[in-house]
Amino acid sequence: MAAVVNRATSNNNSNSSSNSNNNGSRSSSSSSSNMPKRYLGILFFCCFLFIWRTITDEPPPAATATSTSQQQQQSSANGSKPNQIIHDPSRTQPLSSNLSSYSNYYYYSPSLVSVDNAATPAPMATAATSFQPSHQPLDASQLIDLHHFGYLMEQPACESHILALILVHTAPRNAEKRLLIRQTWGGSGLTAASSPLRVVFLLGAVPQAEPQLQHTLEQENARFGDMVQGNFQDAYRNMTYKHVMALKWFNSHCSHAQLLIKVDDDVYVNTPQLHKLLREQQQQPAPLHPQQQPNLNRTLSLRSLLQQPHELLFCKPVLKSRVKRSYRSKWRVSFREYPAHYYPPYCPGFAIVYSPDVVQRLYQAAQRSNYFWVDDVHITGVLAQRTNTTITTLQPYVLYETDCERLLSGEGDLRQLEFLFTWHSISPEQVNSLWQLHVAQNYTNMQLDADVGPETGLS
């Protein structure tokens, strides 16, 4: 009897164990079926964190002596890169290093840009501004944070009859673009001895490992005599040096001119139209100061606008531009370099027109500011806002790509178009075609000198 009981007990235990094993197997199977979902969830969350970290703002680092030292060491270590200045680590300072003095830098103020359909004059200056120009001369050897600046190639000052100086930003290797400009809109006929226009090309230094390129540039300058070269390296992140060098050169060599026109070397400038307007202005009395003209028409023509001697920053403004933070972006700006989310209204660098007082004001502000590598934002956005300088829109006087193609296909009349510039990145073929169209319609027959050379395409 005891044996039967033991066997029954053993059988019960065996059944219980079997049931337990079966339940465990089902539980294990259920758990294993849930594991891939759990892993997928973790993988999805990690991917989301990576994408979010890539496209969002990085937090501002703590401003400690250690971090500053590390940053300077990193700048020195990167000295061999083409966009670095080895001898002057002060350019690593962020714009936000003293936010109390830049309190009015980082806000969007639509009142500081005119966006009418037609060009409008800048409003009269207010009684008080956030920046007062200094009358003390700035050191000629200073360029922002470079204290040993100098010219590797120089040109003489402007003659007294020059009314508009056109400074063309160009790269050392863009010899073909410079030659095309000299043969078309910047040719000798429009920049002859009695012309009110002058064209000068601006560039930076070439790497020391390429002495042959520098020799080629010097030969080009000896032939044409129209190139100015600074001793900073010509590189993408040094564009602000080149921009401020343009303001500096105008102030020291051509400050009596009425206009500074800064363009890139892939833009077509309507110099026949500009030449005509400036010639007409020479035959008219000087315009009154804006403060003596309280009832200015807000739809002034290009002719009247260019006669405005003060407070002119003329361009096609960019509005509400968000700062790029993505590591994949060519225009990425770190939170340390610029802490705000949006840039103020600014002028894209392909074509900008300045009056002399605005040149002087922005130059002095730039010389006393930290370096920021996005030059058009820094000069015509941040510093323009700081100095209470208003942008006047250039949009009606830009010939856009579709209009240019229509004009070159014979659908438009050049004489009916009042434009100053084409959109940037115009092709060499389009430049030549536009110039030949000017020649064919006698747009260049405007009291030019009799010694017009063949390089201009004129007869």
HELIX and SHEET records of a PDB file:
HELIX    1   1 ALA A    2  ILE A   55  1                                  54    
HELIX    2   2 ALA A   65  ALA A   77  1                                  13    
HELIX    3   3 PRO A   89  THR A   92  5                                   4    
HELIX    4   4 LEU A   95  ASN A   98  5                                   4    
HELIX    5   5 PRO A  110  LEU A  112  5                                   3    
HELIX    6   6 ALA A  175  GLN A  183  1                                   9    
HELIX    7   7 PRO A  211  PHE A  224  1                                  14    
HELIX    8   8 TYR A  236  ASN A  238  5                                   3    
HELIX    9   9 MET A  239  HIS A  253  1                                  15    
HELIX   10  10 THR A  271  GLN A  282  1                                  12    
HELIX   11  11 PRO A  290  GLN A  292  5                                   3    
HELIX   12  12 LEU A  302  LEU A  306  1                                   5    
HELIX   13  13 PRO A  356  GLN A  367  1                                  12    
HELIX   14  14 ASP A  375  VAL A  377  1                                   3    
HELIX   15  15 HIS A  378  LEU A  383  3                                   6    
HELIX   16  16 ALA A  384  ARG A  386  1                                   3    
HELIX   17  17 GLN A  395  TYR A  397  5                                   3    
HELIX   18  18 GLU A  401  LEU A  408  1                                   8    
HELIX   19  19 LEU A  414  GLN A  416  5                                   3    
HELIX   20  20 PRO A  428  ALA A  440  1                                  13    
HELIX   21  21 PRO A  454  THR A  456  5                                   3    
SHEET    1   A 9 VAL A 113  SER A 114  0                                        
SHEET    2   A 9 ILE A 391  THR A 393  1                                        
SHEET    3   A 9 LEU A 313  CYS A 315  1                                        
SHEET    4   A 9 ALA A 351  TYR A 354 -1                                        
SHEET    5   A 9 LEU A 259  ASP A 264 -1                                        
SHEET    6   A 9 ALA A 164  HIS A 169  1                                        
SHEET    7   A 9 LEU A 197  ALA A 205  1                                        
SHEET    8   A 9 MET A 227  GLN A 233  1                                        
SHEET    9   A 9 TYR A 151  MET A 153 -1                                        
SHEET    1   B 2 VAL A 398  LEU A 399  0                                        
SHEET    2   B 2 PHE A 421  THR A 422  1                                        
END                                                                             
